[in-house]
Structures are given as C-alpha cells and as structure tokens.
C-alpha cells in the first residue's frame, strides 16, 4: 500500500504523490510566540513530525517548514505590559517553544521562517495582489477583496455569508465587504512597524504564511498542515491570497488538519483558561509519555486530555521498556516493520501502529530462540523509531531522571531485600519492600530476578 492521506480540500483519502518525487514539500503552521504553548499546540508538530520522518524514508528527501509568528497584537500587548521590546517577548518564548518540542521528541523542521524576517516578501506579495485587482488600499490599510476570488470557501465548504455568520469579523468603514481581510495595517509610534508603500505598518496574520511558504517552498506545495481550528479563516485566506498572487496556481495539493485536544469536556484554549502548558507538563511527567498520549488517538479525531491518559501512557511505556530491558543482552539494530509502515500509510493511523507495537512486544516477551529475540527486538526498536518512542535506554526510562546515587541506593535496598528473603528473614524483607513502596519504588519479580521502577 502506498501512502494515503486524507485531504481536507477534497474530503477523501488520496494516494500521495509529490510534485518532485525526490523531495516533497510540507508547511505546518507554527506558534505565535507571546507565552508558553499548551499541550494542544503540540499535537500537530508531534503527528506531522511522524509524517516528516515517513516522507524522508519513502522519498529520500523533504523540505519541511514550520513558521514562527513573531509580530502580532498579542505580542504587542505583552511587550507593552512588561515595558520591553517585542523581541524580548518573542525571543524568550520562541526558545521555550523549541525546548518544549525537543522534550517531546519533535525534530526541528528544515526551515523555521519568522514573519519579521520576511517583510520584503510580504510587501511584494501584497503589491502583486493590488496590481491584479484582488486587494485594495484604504485608510493606510490594505485588504484582500474576497469577492474577487471565486474559489473562496472551497476548503471549509461553506458559502461566504455562512462563514461570516460563524466568525468574528472586524467591521470597519474602509472595507468594501465585511469579509475582506487585512493584509497590511498601520502602526502608531508605540507599535512595531516597517516602511511600506502604504505607510509605516505591519502585516496581517494570514499573509505571513503565504509569503513565507512561497519564499521557501515555491508557489505550490505538496502538503499544508495545521489544527482544524485554522481551517477558517486562516487557511481559507491563505488559499485565496496565494492562488491570486500566483495566477491561479494551486497553493497546497493536500490539506491535513489535526483534531483538537479537549480538557474537562471543552476544547483546550487559552481564551477559556482550560489549558495545560507543555512547560509545566514536561516537568511533572515523563515527556515520552506525553508524546505517547498525543499519538494514542487518530490525528483527525478529538482527543480527551487527562491525567488518566498520561498515566496509561506511562504504564504502556513501562511494559515496552521492560521488554527491552529483558532483551538488553540481545544485539539488534532497529528495523521498521512492514506492519508499522502499513499503519502509517493509512492516513497516519498511529493507534493501529501502537497496537502493532504492543503485539511485537508481546511476541518478544514469549520468544525463546536467539534468532526470534533478535528479530523481535529489531522490530520493536524500529516500531519505536517510526513513532519517536523507545528512543532512550530502559535504564534511563525507569530512572525517571533520578541521579546515579539514587539508583545505587535503591538497588542496594533491593539487594538487601533479596538477601533477607534468602535468609528467611521475611519481616525484614517486607519492611524493605514497604520502605521502597513509600518512596514510590515498585518491585517486580521476574525470571531474570527482581526489577524495580519508579511509580
């Protein structure tokens, strides 16, 4: 089976075929860096990072861009509140975002364009839109005229009146139509601004992605991905302005959208205040368990986020790493199994891939011959590699970040308990087990001896 991806534009799964067979192109909408991001913001980078790895294996190359929005009214507000330049805000939270993504095992993109580094490209695209009659200047603003693009609404499959009824639309006297959206807006002296043919100002949000995608990936890209909440108006507007700027050439051939994370029964959102910041979560839980949890449901479906989901992921990884620990003396290199590739080829079906991963681990625990152990360990490591899991040693996983001194102390207590049992001093053995349990250390009696792990 070849790679099939669900295309939001056509509402069906389609066999993927890049324009350049040696190097597909992919653009993923990145963060607006004015604060720490929440765990819902990580679902796209985690899932589409799995896709990026798959594309590199399959085609031998990939040009993958994930942008940074570093000029925005929320950034301006944060800078004003703290009395600092916007770069103080954006530099801090862009670095925090990269740190959070790295903790979750998300490899950096090939290209990480920042909006403020692409002001000339943004201005040039706006000028082309004005020249072709798709945009107009009014009161130091430039707006895209949605009525000039017959395809407006083809991504969200709604007509303009319906879309406007369900969206927050700025009403302004300089607009020709209520749905016209801002490409450029004026800046006062207390706001960041750049010289332009329409006065000192700054870009609107939507035009940034179109200009950056064009600059680094060309007029037509293979895959554009992001959260389903961006489908309208952001992605709809990207299509309109990009295709009008490129004489009708398609902007993106595949549109992929990940579902939202729900928390407490509602969509996780900063505006609702029901968020869990990655910055906090990676300090309270094993980051790999957070990644596992994000991959546990199909990317297009909503995912209910909870402590229980994280705990289940920790227990699952305990079993998987426990299997690798039992095979620590088996020499094997990672080989991605066909069953894992088949699951990912089916529109990134990570739940099916995880089921296959669990099956391989189960078979490995029952393996008897050296050949079977070697083959199944290779498959287990390869399955983990495809999903970005099992990338540390079992010892590191079970240590949960503790120091070597802690590990040595715990092992000494375990050894003392074993010696007490052998001497039939069961009261002492039980006391040690209880002492370890009180410290959050769980013991497992296995054929290879007593194992321990942190709860």
C-alpha positions in Angstrom: 0.0 0.0 0.0 1.3 3.5 -0.9 0.9 6.4 1.5 -2.7 7.7 1.6 -3.6 10.9 3.3 -7.0 12.5 4.0 -7.2 15.7 2.1 -9.5 18.3 3.7 -9.8 20.1 0.4 -11.4 17.1 -1.4 -12.9 15.4 1.7 -11.3 12.0 0.8 -8.2 9.9 1.3 -5.9 10.1 -1.7 -2.7 8.3 -2.7 0.1 10.8 -2.0 2.4 11.7 -4.9 4.7 14.7 -4.6 5.4 17.1 -7.4 9.1 16.3 -7.0 9.5 12.5 -6.4 12.9 13.1 -4.7 11.8 15.9 -2.4 8.2 16.5 -1.2 7.4 19.9 0.4 5.4 20.5 3.6 4.4 23.6 5.5 3.0 23.4 9.1 1.6 26.4 10.8 3.7 27.2 13.9 3.2 29.2 17.1 2.6 32.8 17.8 5.3 33.4 20.5 3.8 35.5 23.2 3.6 32.9 26.0 4.3 29.3 26.8 2.3 27.0 24.5 -0.2 24.4 25.8 -0.2 20.7 25.1 -2.9 21.1 22.4 -0.4 23.1 20.4 2.0 20.1 20.3 -0.4 17.7 18.6 0.3 19.0 15.1 4.1 19.1 15.5 4.2 15.6 17.0 1.9 14.0 14.4 3.3 15.8 11.4 6.8 15.1 12.7 5.9 11.4 12.3 4.8 12.2 8.8 8.0 14.1 8.1 10.1 11.1 9.1 7.9 8.8 6.9 8.3 11.1 3.9 12.1 11.1 4.3 12.2 7.3 4.4 9.9 7.0 1.5 11.3 9.6 -0.8 14.8 10.2 0.4 14.3 13.9 1.0 11.9 16.6 2.3 11.7 20.3 2.6 9.7 20.9 5.8 8.9 24.4 7.0 7.2 25.3 10.3 6.9 29.1 10.9 7.2 31.4 13.9 4.8 34.3 14.1 6.8 37.0 15.9 4.6 40.0 15.1 1.1 40.0 16.4 -1.2 42.1 18.6 -0.9 39.7 21.5 2.8 40.0 21.3 2.5 43.8 21.2 0.2 43.7 24.3 2.6 41.5 26.3 5.6 43.8 25.4 3.6 46.9 26.3 2.5 45.4 29.6 6.1 44.5 30.5 7.7 47.6 29.1 10.1 45.7 26.8 10.7 45.5 23.0 8.7 42.8 21.2 11.9 40.8 20.6 12.3 40.3 24.3 9.0 38.5 24.3 9.4 36.6 21.0 13.0 35.5 21.6 12.1 34.1 25.1 9.0 32.2 24.0 10.4 31.0 20.7 13.3 29.5 22.6 10.8 28.0 25.2 8.8 26.5 22.3 11.8 24.9 20.8 12.8 23.5 24.2 9.3 22.1 24.7 9.2 20.5 21.3 12.6 18.9 21.8 11.4 17.5 25.1 8.5 15.8 23.3 10.9 14.3 20.7 9.8 16.6 17.9 12.7 17.1 15.5 13.2 20.7 14.3 11.9 21.5 10.8 14.3 22.1 7.9 13.2 25.7 7.8 11.8 27.8 10.6 10.9 31.1 9.0 10.0 34.1 11.1 7.5 36.7 9.9 9.6 39.7 10.8 12.5 38.4 8.6 10.1 38.3 5.6 8.7 41.8 5.5 10.0 42.5 1.9 8.5 39.2 0.6 5.2 40.1 2.3 5.1 43.6 0.8 6.0 42.2 -2.6 3.1 39.7 -2.5 0.6 42.4 -1.4 1.8 44.7 -4.2 1.0 41.8 -6.7 -2.4 41.4 -5.2 -3.2 45.1 -5.6 -1.9 45.1 -9.2 -4.1 42.2 -10.1 -7.2 43.7 -8.6 -7.5 41.2 -5.7 -6.6 43.7 -3.0 -7.1 47.4 -2.3 -5.6 50.2 -0.1 -7.9 52.1 2.2 -7.0 54.5 5.1 -3.5 53.1 5.4 -4.8 49.6 5.4 -4.6 47.0 2.6 -7.4 44.5 2.4 -8.0 41.4 0.3 -11.2 41.5 -1.7 -12.8 38.1 -1.1 -15.4 38.7 -3.8 -12.5 38.8 -6.4 -11.8 35.1 -5.8 -14.4 32.7 -7.0 -12.9 29.8 -5.0 -13.3 31.4 -1.6 -14.8 28.9 0.7 -13.7 25.7 -1.1 -11.6 24.4 1.9 -14.3 24.9 4.5 -17.1 24.1 2.1 -19.3 27.0 3.2 -20.5 30.0 1.3 -19.3 33.4 2.3 -22.5 34.5 4.2 -22.4 31.3 6.2 -18.7 31.7 7.0 -19.1 35.3 8.1 -22.0 34.4 10.4 -19.9 32.0 12.3 -16.7 34.0 12.5 -15.6 37.1 14.3 -15.2 39.7 11.6 -13.9 43.2 12.1 -16.4 45.8 11.0 -14.6 48.8 9.6 -15.8 51.7 7.4 -12.9 51.3 5.0 -13.9 47.7 4.0 -15.7 47.2 0.7 -17.3 44.0 2.1 -17.5 42.7 5.6 -15.5 39.6 4.8 -12.5 41.4 3.3 -9.5 40.7 5.5 -6.4 42.7 6.4 -3.1 42.2 4.5 -1.4 45.3 6.0 -2.3 47.6 8.8 -0.9 50.9 10.1 1.3 51.2 13.2 1.5 54.0 15.6 4.8 55.1 17.2 4.3 52.7 20.1 3.9 49.7 17.9 6.4 47.8 15.7 6.2 48.9 12.1 8.0 48.8 8.8 8.1 51.2 5.9 5.8 50.3 3.0 4.1 51.9 0.0 1.0 52.3 2.3 2.9 53.9 5.2 4.6 52.5 8.3 2.7 49.4 9.4 2.8 45.7 9.9 1.4 42.6 8.2 -1.9 40.9 8.9 -1.6 37.3 10.2 -2.8 35.4 7.1 -0.4 37.0 4.6 2.7 35.9 6.6 2.3 32.2 5.9 1.6 32.7 2.2 4.7 34.8 1.8 6.9 32.5 3.8 5.7 29.4 2.1 6.3 31.0 -1.3 9.8 32.1 -0.3 11.0 28.7 0.9 8.8 26.1 -0.8 7.6 27.7 -4.0 4.2 28.7 -5.4 2.7 25.2 -5.0 3.5 23.0 -2.0 2.6 19.3 -1.6 1.2 19.4 2.0 -0.1 22.2 4.2 -0.9 21.1 7.7 -2.3 22.6 11.0 -5.0 22.4 13.5 -8.6 22.1 12.4 -9.3 25.4 14.2 -7.2 27.1 11.5 -9.3 25.8 8.6 -11.3 29.0 8.6 -10.4 31.8 8.4 -6.6 31.3 8.4 -6.2 28.5 5.8 -9.1 29.7 3.7 -7.5 33.1 3.5 -4.1 31.6 2.7 -5.6 29.8 -0.3 -7.3 33.0 -1.6 -4.3 35.3 -1.4 -1.7 32.7 -2.5 -3.7 31.5 -5.6 -4.5 35.0 -6.6 -0.8 36.0 -6.2 0.2 33.0 -8.4 -2.2 33.4 -11.3 -4.4 30.6 -10.1 -1.8 28.0 -9.4 -2.9 25.7 -6.5 -1.4 26.8 -3.2 -1.3 23.3 -1.5 -2.2 20.0 -3.0 -3.0 18.3 0.3 -4.5 19.9 3.3 -4.1 18.0 6.6 -5.8 19.1 9.8 -5.4 17.6 13.3 -8.3 17.5 15.7 -8.4 19.5 18.9 -7.5 18.4 22.4 -10.4 18.6 24.9 -9.8 19.2 28.6 -12.6 18.8 31.1 -15.1 18.3 28.2 -14.3 21.5 26.3 -11.7 22.4 23.7 -8.4 23.3 25.2 -8.0 27.0 24.7 -6.1 29.9 26.3 -9.3 32.1 26.0 -11.2 29.5 28.1 -8.3 29.1 30.6 -8.5 25.3 30.4 -5.0 24.7 29.3 -2.0 22.6 30.5 1.3 24.2 29.4 3.9 21.9 28.0 6.5 23.8 30.0 4.8 22.5 33.2 3.8 19.1 32.0 7.3 18.0 30.9 8.5 18.8 34.5 5.7 16.8 36.1 5.6 13.7 33.8 7.9 11.8 31.6 7.9 13.7 28.3 7.8 10.5 26.3 4.6 9.6 28.0 3.1 12.9 26.8 4.2 12.1 23.2 2.7 8.6 23.5 -0.6 10.1 24.7 -0.7 12.6 21.8 -0.3 9.7 19.4 -2.8 7.4 21.1 -5.8 8.7 19.0 -6.1 9.2 15.3 -4.8 12.7 14.5 -8.1 13.8 12.8 -10.2 12.9 15.9 -10.6 14.9 19.1 -8.5 13.7 22.0 -9.7 14.0 25.6 -6.7 15.0 27.7 -6.5 13.9 31.3 -4.1 12.7 34.0 -5.6 9.2 33.4 -4.4 9.3 29.8 -0.9 10.3 30.8 -0.8 7.5 33.5 -2.0 4.9 31.0 0.8 6.0 28.6 3.3 5.7 31.4 2.2 2.1 32.2 2.3 1.2 28.5 5.8 2.5 28.2 6.8 0.7 31.3 5.8 -2.6 29.6 7.6 -1.7 26.4 10.8 -0.6 28.1 10.5 -3.6 30.4 10.6 -5.8 27.4 13.7 -4.1 26.1 15.3 -4.4 29.5 14.7 -8.2 29.4 16.4 -8.2 26.0 19.3 -6.0 27.0 21.9 -8.7 26.1 20.4 -9.2 22.7 22.4 -7.4 19.9 19.9 -5.9 17.4 19.5 -2.9 15.2 16.3 -1.1 14.5 14.3 -2.2 11.5 10.9 -0.6 10.9 8.4 -3.5 10.4 6.1 -3.6 7.4 3.0 -3.6 9.7 4.1 -0.2 11.2 4.7 1.2 7.7 1.3 -0.1 6.6 -0.5 1.6 9.5 1.2 4.9 8.9 0.5 4.6 5.2 -3.2 4.5 6.1 -3.6 8.2 6.8 -1.1 8.2 9.7 -3.1 5.6 11.7 -1.0 5.8 14.9 -3.5 3.9 17.1 -3.1 0.9 14.7 0.7 1.4 14.7 0.7 1.3 18.5 -1.4 -1.8 18.5 1.2 -3.4 16.2 4.0 -2.2 18.6 2.2 -3.9 21.5 1.8 -7.1 19.5 5.6 -7.1 18.7 6.4 -6.5 22.4 4.1 -9.4 23.4 5.8 -11.8 21.0 9.2 -10.6 22.1 8.4 -11.5 25.7 7.4 -15.0 24.7 10.4 -15.5 22.3 12.7 -18.5 23.1 15.3 -18.7 20.4 18.1 -16.2 19.9 17.0 -15.6 16.4 13.4 -14.7 17.4 14.7 -12.5 20.2 17.0 -10.6 17.8 14.3 -10.2 15.1 11.6 -9.1 17.5 13.9 -6.6 19.3 14.8 -5.2 15.9 11.1 -4.8 15.1 10.4 -3.3 18.5 13.2 -0.7 18.2 12.1 0.0 14.6 8.5 0.5 15.5 9.5 2.9 18.2 11.8 4.7 15.8 8.9 5.3 13.4 6.8 6.8 16.2 9.5 8.6 18.0 9.2 6.3 21.0 11.6 4.0 22.8 14.5 6.3 22.0 16.2 6.0 25.4 17.7 3.1 27.3 15.4 1.1 29.6 17.7 2.2 32.5 17.2 5.9 31.7 13.4 5.4 31.3 13.0 3.6 34.7 15.3 6.1 36.4 12.8 8.9 35.6 15.6 11.5 35.7 16.9 10.4 39.1 20.6 10.7 39.9 23.0 7.8 39.8 23.4 8.0 43.6 19.6 7.4 44.0 19.7 4.4 41.6 22.6 2.9 43.5 20.9 3.4 46.9 17.6 1.8 45.6 19.5 -1.1 44.1 21.3 -1.7 47.4 18.0 -1.8 49.2 16.6 -4.3 46.6 19.7 -6.5 47.0 19.3 -6.3 50.8 15.7 -7.5 50.5 16.7 -10.4 48.3 19.4 -11.4 50.8 16.8 -11.1 53.6 14.4 -13.4 51.8 17.2 -15.9 51.1 18.0 -15.9 54.9 14.2 -16.4 55.5 14.1 -13.0 57.4 10.7 -12.2 55.9 9.9 -9.5 58.3 13.0 -7.5 57.2 12.2 -8.2 53.5 8.6 -7.0 54.0 9.9 -3.9 55.8 12.3 -3.0 52.9 9.5 -3.5 50.3 7.3 -1.2 52.3 10.0 1.4 52.6 10.6 1.3 48.9 6.9 1.5 48.2 6.6 4.5 50.4 9.3 6.1 48.3 7.4 5.4 45.1 9.5 2.4 44.1 7.7 -0.7 42.8 9.3 -4.2 42.7 8.7 -6.8 40.1 9.7 -10.4 40.5 10.8 -11.8 37.1 12.5 -14.9 35.8 15.7 -12.7 35.4 15.5 -11.5 39.1 13.9 -8.6 40.9 13.3 -5.5 38.9 12.4 -2.1 40.2 10.8 1.0 38.8 9.5 4.3 40.0 5.7 4.6 40.2 
